[in-house]
Amino acid sequence: MTPFRDLPETEQTRLRDVYALEMAKQSNTCSMDEKISRFHAWLEPQGISFTLDDLRLPKRG
């Protein structure tokens, strides 16, 4: 499995865009754990892993 964070930025963006179209058909959730779980499940068949560590969190000053 390739970690999501190791993919080129352009590929990460492409995958997020395609995933957003898929999720527009699903029920919404506010749970970050559920969002991560869904994204991971969607990426897994493509040989890509995604965890909380893959999130780009804003740096605090």
C-alpha positions in Angstrom: 0.0 0.0 0.0 1.3 3.4 -0.9 0.7 6.1 1.8 -1.4 8.9 0.5 1.1 11.5 1.8 3.8 9.9 -0.6 1.7 10.6 -3.7 2.6 13.7 -5.8 0.5 16.7 -4.9 -1.3 16.6 -8.3 -2.3 13.0 -7.7 -3.6 13.8 -4.2 -5.7 16.6 -5.6 -7.1 14.4 -8.4 -8.1 11.7 -6.0 -9.7 14.2 -3.7 -11.7 15.6 -6.6 -12.9 12.2 -7.8 -13.7 11.2 -4.2 -15.7 14.4 -3.7 -17.9 13.5 -6.7 -18.5 10.0 -5.2 -19.3 11.3 -1.7 -21.8 13.8 -3.1 -24.0 10.7 -3.7 -23.6 9.5 0.0 -25.0 10.7 3.2 -23.0 13.4 5.0 -21.2 13.0 8.3 -19.6 15.5 10.7 -17.4 12.8 12.2 -13.7 13.2 11.3 -13.2 9.5 12.1 -16.0 8.5 9.8 -14.7 10.7 7.0 -11.2 9.2 7.3 -12.6 5.7 7.4 -14.6 6.3 4.2 -11.7 7.9 2.3 -9.4 5.0 3.4 -12.0 2.4 2.3 -12.4 4.2 -1.1 -8.6 4.4 -1.6 -7.7 0.9 -0.4 -8.8 -1.0 -3.6 -6.5 1.4 -5.5 -3.5 0.3 -3.4 -3.4 3.6 -1.4 -3.6 3.9 2.4 -4.9 7.0 4.3 -4.7 7.7 8.0 -5.1 10.7 10.3 -1.3 11.3 9.7 -2.1 12.0 6.0 -4.2 15.1 6.9 -2.6 18.4 6.2 -3.4 20.3 9.4 -2.7 24.0 9.5 0.4 25.0 11.5 -0.2 26.9 14.6 1.9 30.0 15.2 
